[in-house]
Amino acid sequence: MDTHSHEERASFKSVVLRAIAIIGLVAILLLGAWGIIQIAFALPGFLHNLFSGKVTPLVETVESLNVTLPPAITSGQPFAVSWEHTNKDGEYGYQISYSCAAGLSLHAPTPSGSYQNVPCNTSFNFTGATETMQLTPTLSNKAQVPATITIFATKTAEGVVTAVGSTTTTVVPATAVPPPVTTIEKPIPAPTKTTSTPKPVATYVAASRASTLYGSPDLAVSILGTQPTGSRYTMQFVVTNVGTNVSAAGWILTAQIPANPVYTYTSAPQPGMYPGDKIIYTLTFDAPVYGGYDYQNTCEYPYTHCNAQNNYSGYPQYGDRTVRITVDPQGYVAEQNRANNTAATQI
C-alpha cells in the first residue's frame, strides 16, 4: 500500500514538472514573438534614417591639361597651340614637345622676336607662354605627316611635372600658287593722284628685365602726336607691354587711314615683348582728299539726321579724319585687358 502511494506521488510530480516546462516554453515563445513584432515596427524607420541621410561624396581633385590644335596645319604657315590647365594649385611653368615625323620640324618664337628650330621630342618654351603659343611647321618632303604636340605642366615650387596633355594634328605640305588668270577688261583711266602705301617704321626699346615673370602680358597703344608736312601727315604711336609676363611673338597691328576710300594697313607679325618693353612706330601717309563739303563729323543743320556712327542722312559723313590704331585685333596674345588695345585721333 505504501509502494502504490509513492508511485502516485512520483507521477503527480512528473506531471507538474511537465506543465511548468510547457508554460515556460509558451512564455519564451510569446516573448520572442513580441520582440519580433517590435523589431518589425522599428525596422522601417531605422532603414529610412539610414538611407535618407545626406552623405557628402568624397570627390578627388585631379589636375588635367586640355590641349587644342587645328585639325590640320600647313607647312610654312604659323599656327597656335593652346591649352587649359584645370584644378591647378600655385605657380606653374609649361613646356612643349612634339613627336618626331619624317621631314617635320617646328620653329618656336624667342623673346627677341626671331624663330628658332626645335628638335623633336625635346621640351621647350622660349616665350614663357602660359596659355597659348605660336609655332611654325616645316616639311622637307611632299607627303603629309601626323604630329602629336604634348604640354607638360611643372609646378614651380616643387619642380615636378604634375599634369600632361596632348593632341594630334596633320601637317600638310604647302600648296603651289596657281598662275594668275589673264582677263581682258575695259581700260580704266589712271587716277590723277598717286597715293603711296603707308608703312610705319618701328623702333624697339627694351626695358630692364624683371627677375620673375607672372600673370599675363598686356599690350597697350597710345598716340604720341601727329604733324602735318605739306600734303602728308607724320604720326608717332607707341605699343607697350604694361603687363607682368612676356607677350608671344606673332601679334599684328592695324592702322585705319582716312583716305578716300578708307585704307587699312595691316602689319607683319611683330616680336615678343617683355614687361616694360615698348615699340615706337612712325607712320607717314597722304592727307585725305574729299570732294564736296567737309562736315567734320558734325551736324551742320538742325534738320539733318546724325547718329552714333557719324552718318549724314544715312550716308557716311564727308571729311571723317580719324586715324585709328588697333593692336592685336585677332586676340592672339593671351591678355586679360583689351580695353587699351585701340587708340584714335583726329587730323
C-alpha positions, 0 to 999 in steps of 0.5 A: 500500500505504501509502494502504490502511494509513492508511485502516485506521488512520483507521477503527480510530480512528473506531471507538474514538472511537465506543465511548468516546462510547457508554460515556460516554453509558451512564455519564451515563445510569446516573448520572442514573438513580441520582440519580433513584432517590435523589431518589425515596427522599428525596422522601417524607420531605422532603414529610412534614417539610414538611407535618407541621410545626406552623405557628402561624396568624397570627390578627388581633385585631379589636375588635367591639361586640355590641349587644342590644335587645328585639325590640320596645319600647313607647312610654312604657315604659323599656327597656335597651340593652346591649352587649359590647365584645370584644378591647378594649385600655385605657380606653374611653368609649361613646356612643349614637345612634339613627336618626331615625323619624317621631314617635320620640324617646328620653329618656336618664337624667342623673346627677341622676336626671331624663330628658332628650330626645335628638335623633336621630342625635346621640351621647350618654351622660349616665350614663357607662354602660359596659355597659348603659343605660336609655332611654325611647321616645316616639311622637307618632303611632299607627303603629309605627316601626323604630329602629336604636340604634348604640354607638360605642366611643372609646378614651380615650387616643387619642380615636378611635372604634375599634369600632361596633355596632348593632341594630334594634328596633320601637317600638310605640305604647302600648296603651289600658287596657281598662275594668275588668270589673264582677263581682258577688261575695259581700260580704266583711266589712271587716277590723277593722284598717286597715293603711296602705301603707308608703312610705319617704321618701328623702333624697339626699346627694351626695358630692364628685365624683371627677375620673375615673370607672372600673370599675363602680358598686356599690350597697350597703344597710345598716340604720341602726336601727329604733324602735318608736312605739306600734303602728308601727315607724320604720326608717332604711336607707341605699343607697350607691354604694361603687363607682368609676363612676356607677350608671344611673338606673332601679334599684328597691328592695324592702322585705319587711314582716312583716305578716300576710300578708307585704307587699312594697313595691316602689319607683319607679325611683330616680336615678343615683348617683355614687361616694360618693353615698348615699340615706337612706330612712325607712320607717314601717309597722304592727307585725305582728299574729299570732294564736296563739303567737309562736315567734320563729323558734325551736324551742320543743320538742325534738320539733318539726321546724325547718329552714333556712327557719324552718318549724314542722312544715312550716308557716311559723313564727308571729311571723317579724319580719324586715324585709328590704331588697333593692336592685336585685333585677332586676340592672339596674345593671351591678355586679360585687358583689351580695353587699351588695345585701340587708340584714335585721333583726329587730323 
